[in-house]
Amino acid sequence: MEDEPAAPEPTTRRSKRTRAEVRPADFTRSDKIEDELEDEREESSDEFQEPRRKAKRNKATEGVSTSAAAGRKADLSLIEVIKGNGKEIPDVVKRWAEHYERNPKSAMAELLTMLFEACGAKHTIREEDVDETDVDDVVVALVNKAKKGEVEDYHSSKRDFKNFKDNLLYFWDNLVSECQNGPLFDQSLFDRCLDYIIALSCTPPRSYRQIASLMGLQLVTSFINVTKMLGSRRDTTQRQLDAEKNKKNDGPRVESLMVRLSTTHEKITTMEEMMRKIFIGLFVHRYRDIDPDIRMSCIESLGVWVLSYPSLFLQDVYLKYLGWTLNDKSAGVRKASVLALQNLYDVDDSVPSLNLFTDRFYKRMLELADDIDIPVAVCAIGLVKQLLRHQLVPDEELGSLYDLLIDDPPDVRRAIGALVYDHLIAQKFNDSQSRSTGSDSDSSEVHINRMLQILKEFSADPILSSYVIDDVWDYMVAMKDWNCIIGMLLADNPSAELDELDATSLIRLLFASIRKAVGERIVPATDNRNPHHTKAQKEMFENNKRNITFAMMKNYPKLLRKFMPDKDKVAPLVEIVVHMNIELISLKRQEQNFKLILQLMNEAFFKHGEKDNLRACVKAIKFCSTESQGALQDFAQNQVKVLEDDLVAKLKSAIKDVVNGGDEYSLLVNLKRLYELQLLHKVPLDSLYQDLVHILRSFRNIDDEVVAFLLLNMFLNVSWCLHSISSSETVSEMSLSSLLGKRDALLEELQYFLNNPFKLHDDGRSKTQLAYRVCGMLADLWCLFKRTKFASTNLEILGYSPHGSIIEKYWRICEPLLDVSDDAEDEEENKEYVEENNADTVMFALARLVATDSVPKEHLAPEIISHLDKYGVSVGEIVKHLLTALKKKGDISIILLEALKRVRPLTAHLLAVLYCVDVYICVDVWITSNLDA
């Protein structure tokens, strides 16, 4: 195969394909004439209508109307017919063919004039000049018209141009079909047309090249249709001739068949020569035209030719153009090439002829799976599936494709998921597998085991595992075989029992598949919009929930008991209950199993101390206590009360141990449990709150993480108490006094760190987890108890506003936490609650204080704005939104000037000039330059 010519620069990673197919005739000529007659009847009846009675029709009137209509249509030029709705094209073509038989030169002049007008040029060839006119002279004259701007533009409206293009192609297809028994082979009509079309396709004006290319490409397609019909006729004639020869009959019948066979073969040869003429004269130049639409039309047409007439076009001399255009810089052209190849590899009989082509271009096909254009990438993945089906790609070349399982575009991930399922899980492309359909190799357990082998590559990261499961889920029915998955997890047979890694992956798969089955997303959506489900989808989700409940009802306690000791399996396993239909448990008399499930969850809550496990247990227990009914709900709520009492008892015991000089670990773990419980549920801590305050005040040197969770639990308790009071119709003085005491104690402990900032430093580092927590809680408290919020109410005593000196100290704590780039934060140690402690959360806290007027804007706003050059990108975006919000509230020129003062000591004169000219313009330029930097 030849080397690839210089082509436009290839593009890697992700235009829609537009191809006007030849419109088939959806009506017959007799139908059309009847329609026209009916239209004329209606017109004539309207003209002669009287007020109270209709005029009688007579044949003479109808005949006159019909003749008039036919006359009007006969007066239309060919280009006017093409610009119309296209219904008249078959009749017009037939009349033109009859005209050509009577007067070839006149008809040819009319056709060539239409050809020029279709390109947009007004140029007429006279009947007497048809044979004498030189093609080059005409083309030069047409190019000069284009230079002068004397060309009609058909691209002003996309819809009109599409209609015109469709009609033009329809016209030429009808013309070839109408001329197949005569003018098509007279070596005059179409030879002359091809000369003009090829010449116009090579001219500088783009409109000429585009229309001429469309006509030339359509002619090849129409020629193929005629050639295929001739080929069928030749085969029939050959069979008849062979039959006559077998009879040893050499009479006139044999001679007639031989003449017919020879004539048909000559016609086929003539058609193929005209196809080659267009290919060499037009396609070879236009497939790399500067206009991507022309290039795309060429490749789409070539794909049709190879598929419909492989005896000529299924050769490397033609196929190489499909391979070369895989590198085209236009996504539409690349997609057209990929789709053409996809259709070609779909024909099993064509594959042996593609071996050399495949060896030359298969690596490029694999690269296109990661194309910059998403539709191209999706189509390329489909092409790779075809290559795998024919076993034309070695497995070791597919590694880069599997990386796309965790790629960002969902369409690409889904396409790769389909490929992975077909190739690695169902193994549809394996010869031995395809021959053993219906065997054990197609069972759910086999497919799940193969999926587990894939998930082993991502076992260290549950999030990546979720992406892989999401990609394959739509295609893998075995993932919905709940009984099979549960049976594999509970298998007691040592030979069938899963190892620890596979058991973890299978539990994650079970949980993710259940979430998908009930309509939840298991990976983040790119648009962040809530999915809209139809009524049928919602019914399907409910049905899936019922099936899940039936499958889990008796086996769920067994799963919890078996895998409870393993911290990696607890969270996904416990949270499954949230997606079950609790009502069915009562209907199926499974109350004992429900009670056992709750008891096991309580046990898991105290057995593990990791955030994910605690959060899952709290969520599941809360769900059971709210969604269950009757006696089951009473039991669940009682279990929650037991859990609270046990937790408070454990905390008091842990506090006592610390007071007596014991280890802090038990206190930390139980504080985490209390924190996770309080996030969803109010826990009464009246007897414990003072103990937490006492630990903070008496042991100033305990671990920062313990201090942070002591403060967090106090803050959550204060928030729940405030919520209770705010939502109550009557408030007692005792509850108000209790809340004020708790709030003031918490504020005192938080302000302790403002007065002693060195306590927030760790080995000289100012950015510690405790510092982030203190900044966040102070901001939340100041917003919750904002003085203006409670003014003129019976809760006015709850209002609070920090002093200016406190706000200044608060800023000094926040400032170093913001002075960090996004990259530096990504390199921080991976801690359990790290997503709650970063520069973004600090800036959100500051912005909330300023935007809600919880503190005077003059204190914090200038400081925030003046440090723009020290922020990372995400923090800078928060500041930008804060400025937008402040501008909507009113004039902020004073704040902006204060910010400028703190950046650079400007003179009073310069500040006055800035203020008088337009302070917003100056400050906006400065802010934008800092954000861009």
N, C-alpha and C positions, 0 to 999 in steps of 0.2 A: 504494500500500500504506500502511496506517495507521502512525502513529508507534508506536514500541514503548512499552508501558506500563511503569510503575515496576516493575522486577524486582529480585530479589535481586542483591547486589553481584557483579559478575563476578570470576572468579579467573583469573589468568594463571600459567602454568607449574606441572602434573600433577594402590571401590568397584565394586565389580564389578556388572555389569548383571545383575539378576535379573528374569526375566520368565517366569511360568508359562504356557506355551502350552496351548491347549485340547488335552486328551488325546484322541486319536482312539480309537475303539472297536477294540480289538485282538481282539475275539471277537464271535461272533454269539449271539443269544439262545438258539438251539437248542443251541449248544455249551455255553452256561452251564447250561441245564436238565439236559443230559446229565451235566455235571460234578457238579451238585448231586445227581442221582440216584445217581451212582457213590459220592459221599461218604456218602449215606444207606445205600447197600448195605453199605459197609465198616463203618459204625457198627452196623448191625443184625447183621451177621455176627459182629462182636466181642462183642456182647451175648449171643448164643446159642451161643458157641463152647464145645465140650466138650473134655475132656482128650485123647481119642483120635480123635474124628471131628467133622467140622463139621456143623452143623445145615443141613438143606436149606432153600433159599430158597423162598418161595412168593409169588405175586403179591399176595396180600392183605396180607402183611406189608410188602412194598415199597411198596404203595400207601398204607398207613397212614403209613409213615415219610416218604414224599414229601409227603403232605398236611400232616404235622406241621411239616416244614421250611418249607413254603410258608406255613403259618399263622404260624410264628414270624417270618418275614420280613415278612409283612403287618402284624404288630403293631408293627414298628419305625416310629418317626416319621421324617419327612423329614430332620431334623437329625441323627438317629442314623445314618441311612444315609450322610449326607455325612461324618460323623466317622469312618466305618468305612474299609474298604479301597477302596471305590469300585466294586467289581465289580457290585454290585446296582443301581447308579444307572440304567442303561437300562431294566431291568425295572420298577423303582419308578416311573420317569417314565411309562412306558406305563400302569401301573395307575392312576397319578394322573390321566392324561389320560382314561382310561375313567371314572374317578370324576367328573371334571369334566363329562363329557357327561351323566351320570346326575343329578348334583346340583352345579351350578356354585357355589353359595354355600358349600357345605360344603368343596368342594375349594379354593376361593379362600381361605377362612379358614385351612385347613391350610397353604397355600403362604405366606400372609402371616405366619403364626406362625413358620414356618421362616425367613422372611426376617429377622424380628426376632431370633430365636435365633441366626442366623448372625452377627449383629452383636454378640452376647454378652448380649442382654437377654431375660429371661424374661417374655414378654408374649403373651397369647393373645387372639385375636379370635374371638368366637362367630359361629356361622353366621348368626344373625338380625341381627347388628350389622354385617355386611359393607358393606351399602349405606348405612347411616345414620351410621357412624362417620366423623368428620372427620379427615383426614390430619394436620392441624396439631395436633389434640388428642392423637393417638397419639404423634406425635413429641415433643411437650412432655412427655408422661408418660415416654417412653423416656429423654429427657435427664435428667429428675429421678431416674430409677433410676440413671443413671450418676453423678450427683452424690452419691448415697448409697452408691456403691460396689457396687451390686447388678448388676454386669456381669461376665461370664466373660471371663477373659483367655486368648486363644489364642496369645499370644506367649511363653509361658513356655518353650516349646521350639521352636527354629527348624524342626526336622525335622517336628514335629507340625503346626506352622502351615502349612508348605509343603504337606503332605499334605492338610490341611483346605482350603487355598486352591485347590489343584488340583482336588479333588473338587467344591468349590462351583462353580467355573467349568465343570467338566464337566457338572454337573447342569443349569445354565442353558442350556448349548449343546444338550444333549439335549432339554430342555423346548421350546426354540424349534423344534428340528427336528421334534419329535413334534406340535407344535401348528400346523405350517405349513399344514395343510389344513382348519383350522377355527378354534379358539380364538385363534389369533394375530391374526385380523382381525375379532374380534367387538366391538372397541372397548370392551371391559370389562376383561378379565383383565389384559392387559399394560399398558393405560392405568393401571389401579389400581396395579400393581406399580411402574411407572415413577414414579408420583407419590410413593410411599413411598421408593423408592431415591434419587430426586433430593433429597427433603426430608432424608433421613438423611445424605446426602453433604454437607449444608451445616450440620450441627450441630457444636457445640464438641467433643464427645468424639472423640478421635482414632480409637478403634477403630471407631466408627460410620462415620466418614468413610472410613476405609480399606476396610472390607468393602463398604460401599455403592458406593464408587468402583470396586472390582474387579467387582462385579456389573453396574454400569451399563456399564462399558467392555466387558465380555464380551458383554453383550446387543447392543451395536452390532456387534461382530465377528460374532456369530451372525446378526444381521439381514442383514449383508452377504452371508453365505453363502446365505441364503434368497433374497435379492434377486437375486443373480447367477444362481441357478437359475431364478427367475421371468423374468429378462431373457433367458436362453437360450430359455425356453419362448415368450416373446413374439416373439423373432426367428423362431423356427420357425413360429409361427402366422401371422406377417406374410408369410413366404415362401409358406406354403400359400394364404393369402388372395389374394396377388398371382397365384399360379398359377391359382386358380379364376376370378379376374376376367379373366385373359388368355383363358380358355376362353369368356368371355362367358356364364358360367353364374350366374344370380341366384337359384338355388334355395335350399332350407333349409341346404345345406352352407355356402354363403357367409354366411348369416345366423348360423349356429352359430359359424363362425370369427370373425365380427365381435364376437359376444357374448363369446367366449373372449378375444379380443384386448383388448377393453375391460375385462373383469374382471381380466385379468392386469396391465394397466397401472394400474388402480386399486389393486391390491395393492402394486405397486411404489411407487406414490405414497405409500400408507399407511406402508410400511416406511421410506421416506426421511423422512417426517414424524416418525416415532418416533426415527430416528437424529438428526435435527436437534434434537428435543426434549431428548434426552440430552446432545447436544453443548452446547447453550445452557444447559441447567439444571445440568449436572454438570461437563463438561470445562472450560468457560470459567472456572469458579471454582476447580476443583481443580488445574489445571495449574500454579498458583502457590501451592499449599497450603504450609503451614509444614513439613509432613512430606516429606522428599525422596523417600521411597519412593512416596508417592502421586503426586508430580510425575513421577517416573520412569515409573510405570505409565501415566500419561496420555500421555506423549510416545511411549512404546513402542507403545501402542495406536494413536495417531494415525498413526505410521509404517506400521503394518499396514493401517490403513484407506485411506490414500492409495494404497498400493501395490495393494491388492486391489480397491478400488472407485474408480478415478480419475474416473469420470464425475461423481461428486458431490464427492469430497474433493480432487481435484487442481485446486484453485483458491486464489488468493492469500488469500482470507478464512480458509482453514484452514491453508495453508502457513506463514503468518506466525508461528504459534505455535511451529513448529519453529525458525524463525529467532530468535525472542525467547529461547527457552530455551538457545540457544548461549551465553548470558551467565549462566546459572544458577550459583549459588555451589556447588552440589553437583556433584562430578565425575561421579557416576552419571547425573545428568540430562543433563549436557552430552554424555556419551558416548552416551546413548540417542538424543539429537537428531542427533548426528553419524552414528550408524549408520543411523538412519532416512533421512537425506539420502543417505547413501552407497548404500543400496539403491534409492533413488528415481532417482538419476542413473545408476544401472546400467541402467535401462530406457531405451533410446534414444528410444522413442516419447513418453516423458514430458518430455524435455528442452525442446522448444519451449514447453511451458506453464510452464516454470520461468524464463523470461528475466527477468521483472520481479523475481522472488524472488532470482535470482542477482545481479543488479545491486545489490540492496539489502543482501545479506548476505555476499557473497563475501570481503570484506576481513576480516570476523570469522572466517570459515572459515580464512583464511590465518593469522590470529593464533593460532588454537587449535593450530596445529602446534607452538607453543612453550608449550603449556599446562603448568601446574604439575603436573598429574597425567599420568604417563607413558602409561597406556593411552589416555587421551583424546587426547594428542598423537599417538600412533601411528595411532589411528583417523582423526584429522583429516588426517593426511598422506595416508592412503588416500582420503579425500574430495577432497583437492586433486588427486590423480591423476585422479579421475573428472572434475573440472572441466577439467583439462588435456586429457583425452581428447576432450572436447567443445569444446575451444578457447574456454573461457569466462573464462579468466584471462589478462591480458596478461603477457608474459614479464618486463617491467620490474617487476612486482609480486612477483617470486619471489626477489629478492636476499636478503631476510631468511631465507628457507627454506634457502638454500644454506649460510648460516652454521652451521646445525645439523649439518652434516657433521662438525664437530669438537666437537660438544656432548658432555657427559658421559654421559648415559644411553645405553647401547648399543642399546636397542630403538628409540630415536628416530633414532639414526644409521643403523641398518639400514633403517628405513622411508624416510628421506631418500635413502639410497643407492639403494633401489629406484626412487624417483621420478626421481632424477638419471639413472639408467641408462635408464629408459623414455623420459624426455623429451629428454635431451641427447645420449645415446650411441646408443641404438637408434632414437630419434626415432619411437616408435610412435604418437605423437599428431599426427604431421605427415601431412597428406592425401596429398601426393605420395609420401612414404615408404611409407605404408600401401598405396598402389596398386602399388608396385614391389617387391613381396616377391620374394626370391630373386635380386635384382640385386646388383651390386657394392657397393651401399650397405650391404648386410648383411654384408660381409666382415670378417674379423678386423682387417685393417689399417685399414679405415675406422673401426671402433669404437675401436681403439687411438689413432688420431690424434685422435679427438674427446676421448678421455680425457686425452691429453696437453695439450689446450687447457684442460681444467679444472685439471690439475696445475700449469699455469703460474702460476695465482693463488697457489699455495702453494710455489713453487719455492725461496723463501728459507729455508724451514723443513722439513727432512726429516721431522720428527716429525708435522707437520700433514699432509704428503703421505701418510704411513703411515695416518693416520686416514681420509683420503678413499679410499685403496685398499682398506682393510679394509671400509668401508661398501659399496662397489660390488662387491667381489670375488665374492660369492655369486651375483650376477645376471649378471655379464659373463663369458661363456664365452671370449671372446677373450683374457682374461688368462691362460688355461691353454694357449693356442696358442703353445707354446715356439718352435716353428720359425718362426712368423710374427714374433715379437718379435726373435729372433736375426737373422733375415733383414733386418729393418728396421735393426738396429744395424750390420750389416756391409754395408749397401747401398753400392755404389761409384758408382751413378748420381747425378750432382750434383743432378738434379731430385728424386730420392727421398731424398737424404741429409738427415739431421736436423741442425738447428742445435744449438749447444752446450747450450742450455737444455733442449731436447726430449730430447737424447741422455741428459743427466743424469737427467731425470725418467723416461725409459724404463728406464734401468738400475735406478733405485730401484724402479720398478714390477715389473721382472723379479725382483729379489731378494725383494721383499715377497711377490709372488705365489708364488714357490717356497717360501718359508717357510710360507705359508698352506696350500699343497698338501701339505706333509708334516706338517701338524698343529700348527705353532707359532703362537703369538700374535704379532702385529706391533704391537699396542697394549696398554697395561697393562690388566689385568682389574680390575673393581671389587671383587671378592671376594678377590683374592690367593690363590685356591686353584688347585692344579694341576688341569688339565682331565682328566676321565675319558673315555677313548675305548673304544668297544665293539670287539669283535673285527673286525666288518665295517669299521669306520672304520680300524683299524690296517692291515688288508689293503689298503684303498684308499690309505692313505698310502704303503705300500711300493710299490704299483703306480705311484703318482705319482712316487716317487723313481726308479724304474726308467726311466720315460718321460723324466724330466728328465736323467738320466745319458745316455741314448741321444741326446737332442737336443744336449747340451753336449759330448759326447765329442770330436768333431772340431773343433767351433767355439770351444771354450773358449780354447785358445791364441790364436786369431785375435782374440777379444774382448780378452784381456789385453794383447796386443801393440798393438792399435789404441788402447786407452783408457788405457794405463798412464801417459802423461804428465800426465793430468788428475787432480789430487788429489781433486776432488769425486766422481769415478767409481770410484776404486780400491777403497775399503773395501767397498761393496756387491758389486762385481764379484768381488773376491778371495774373499769369504766364501761365495760360492755353492757352492764345492767341499765345504763342510761338510755340505751337504744332498744330496750325490750318493752313489751306491752304488759305492764304490771297487772292490769285488770284480768288478763287471761289466767294468771296464777290462781286467783280465787275461783274462776270458772272451772279450772281443771283440778281443783282440790289439791293444790301444791303448797298449802300454807306452811307446812313444816319446812319445806325446802327454802321458802322465802325467809323464814326466821333464821334458818341456818346460814343463809347467804349474808344476812345482816350481822350475825355474830362473827362470821369469818372476816367481814370487812372491818369491824371494830378491832378484831385481833390484828389484822394487817396494819391498821392505823397506828397501833402501839408497837408493832414489830419493826417498822421501818421509819427512818427519819429524813429521807430524801424528799426534796420539794415535789417532784412529779408524782411520787407515790402518795404523799400526804394529800396533795391537791386532788388526785383521782379518788382517794377514799372519801374525802369530805364531799366531793361532788356526787358520788354514788349514794352515800348515806343520806344526803340532803334530798336527792331525787326520790329515794324510796319513802322518805317521811312525808313528802308533799304529794306524790303521785299515787300512792296507794290509798285504799279506801277502807272504811269500817274498822274491823278488829286489826287488820294488818297495819293500818295507819297508826292506830293506838300503840301497837307493838313497836313500830319503827320510831315513833316519837319518844317512846320510853327508852329505846336504845340510844337515842341521841342524848337524852338526859343522863343516862348511865355513863356515856362516853364523856360528857362534860364533867361530871362528878369525878370520874377516874382521872381525868386530865388535871383538874384542879388539885386533887390529892397528890398526884405525882409531882406537880410543880411545887407545892408546899414542902414536900419531902426533899426535893432537889435544892430548894432555897435553904432549908435547914442544913443540908449537907455543906453548902457553900459557906454558910455562917460558921459552921464548925470546922472550916478549913479543908473541906473535901473538894473533889474534882468538879469542874464547871460543865463537863460534857453533858451530864444528865439534864442540867438546867437548860443548856442551849437547845438540845433536841426537843424538849418539851415546850420551850418557848416557840420553836418553829411550828410545832403541832398546834399550839394555841393561835399563832398568827394565821396559819392556813384555815383554821376553823372560823376565826373571827372575820375572815374575808367574805364568807358567805352567810354567817350566822352570828347572831348576838349571843355572847356568852356572859352570864352574870359573874362579875369579878369583884363585887363589893368587898368581900373578905380578903381578896388577894391583891387588890390594887395597892394598898399601903405596903404590903410586903415587897412589891416590885419597886416602889419608891425607896423603901428602906435599903434594898440591895444597892441601888444606884448611889445613894448618898453615903452609904457606909463603906462601900468597896469601889473606890475610884480607879483602881488599877486592874480590874477584871478585864477579860478579853474584849476587844472592840466589837466583835460579832455578837457577844452576849449583850453588851450595852445596846447595840442597835436593835436587837429583838425585844429587849425590855421596853425601850422607847416606842417601838412600833406597836406592841400590844397595848401599851397605855394609850397611844394615839387612837387606835381602833376602838378601844372601849369608850373613850371620850366621844368619838364620832357617833357610835351607836346610841350613847346616852342623849346626845344632842338631837339625833334623829327621832328618838322616842318622845322627847319633850316637844319638838317642833310639830309632830304629827298628832299630839294629844290635844283634846279640846280643853281640858282642865289640867293645870300644872300645880303641884304642891310645892310649898316652900322648901320642904326637905329634899325633893329631887333637884330643885334649882341649886340649893346649897351644895349638894353632893357633886353636881356637875361642875360648879364653879371651883370647888376644892380640887377636883381631879384636873381640871384645865390649868389652874394656876400651878399645881405641882408639876405638871408636864412642862408648862412654859418655863418654870424655874430651872428644870433640869436641862432643857434645850438651851436656855440662855447661859447656863453654866459654861457650855462649850463656846459660846460667843465671847464670853469674858476670858476664857482660857483656851485660845485657839491651838496652842501647842498640844493639847490633849487629842486633837484630831490628826496629828502628824504621826507617821510611822516611819522610823529610821530617817527622819528628815523629809519624807515625802508628804506633801500637803493633800495629795489626791488619794484619800482612803475611802473605803466603803462607808465608814461611819460619818465622814464629812458629807458625802452625798445624801445619806439618810437624814442628817440634821437639817441640811438646807431644804430638803423636800418637805419634811414635817413642819418646820416653822412656817413655810409658805402656805401649806394646807391649813394650818391652825389659824393664821391671820386672815385667810379668806373665809373660813367657816364662821369665825366670830367677828367678822367685819362690823364696825360700829354702826355704819349707816344701814346695815341689814336689819338691825333690831331697834333702830331709833323709832320712837313714837309707838312702841308696842309694849305689851305687858312683860316682854322678855328683854327689855332695854338693858337690864343689868348684865346680860351676857355679852354686850358689845365690847370690843377690844380694839385698840389701835396702838401699834408699837411706837415708842419714842424715836425721834430722829437719830439719836446716838445708837440705838439698837439696830436701826436699819443700816447705818454706816458699818457697824461691826458685821452685820449679816453679809453685806456686799464684800467685805474683805475675806470672808470665808468662801463666798461663791466665786470670786474672781479667779483664783488659781485653778479651780475645777473646770472653768471654761477655756482656759488657755491651753488647749490641746487639739491637735489635728485629728481628723477622722481616722487616718491610718494608724496613728499612735494608739487610739482607743481599740482598734481591731487587734493590736498586738498584746493587749492586756491579758493577764491570766484568766483562763476560762473558769469563772466562779459560778456558783449555782444561781445567784440572784443578780448576775452582772447586768442583765438587760434592764433592771430597775435602777441601776446606779451608773449613770454616764453623763456626759456634758449636756446631752439633749434634755434629760430630765431636769437638770438644774436650770437651763434656760427656759424651759416650759414653766417652771415654778416662778422665775423672775417675771416672765412675760404675763403670767396670770395675775401676779400681784399688781403690776402696772395697769393692765387692761381693765381689771375689775375695780380699780381705785381702792384696793385694800390698803395700800400705802400711798402717800403723796407721790405723784409722778416726778416731781422735781428732785426727789432723792435718788431714785434708781434709774429712771429713763436716760438721763445724760450719761451715766456710767455705762449702761448697756451699749448705747450707740457709739460712745467714744472708743470702745475696744473692738470694733468690728474687724480690724486687721489681724486680731489674735485668734479669731474663731475659725473652726472648721466649716466645711460647706453646709452641713445639715444645721448647725447652730446658726449660721448666717441666714439661712432661709427662715428660721423661726423669728429672727430679729426683723427681717423684711416684712413678714406678716404682722408683727407687732406694730411697726411703723404705719402700715396701711390702716390698722384698726384705730390707732391714735389720730390719724389724719381725719378719719370719718367722724371722730368725736368733736373736733374743733381745732383751733389754731395751736400748733406746737412749735412755733418759731423760737420761742424762748428756750424750750428744751433742746432744740437743735443747736442754737448758739452756745448754750452751756456745754454741749458735747464737743463743739469745735474748740472751745476754750481749753478743755481738758486734754485735747489731742496736741494742741500747739499753742503756746502763749502769744496770742495775737494782740495787737495794740487796740486801744479803744477806738481809734480813728478807723481802722480797717473794719472792725465789727460794725461800726455805725454805717459805713459804706455798704457792707454786705446786707445789713438789715434794710437800708433804704432802697437798694437796687431790687433784689429778690432773693431773700435768704433761702427759699426753697430750691431755687435753681442751683445755687452754690452748694448747698448741703447735699442735694440729690446727686450731683456729679461726684462729690466726695464719697458718699455712701456706695454708689455704683462701682466706683473704682476700687474700693476696699473689698466689696463682695466679689467682684470679678477676679481680683488678685487672690 
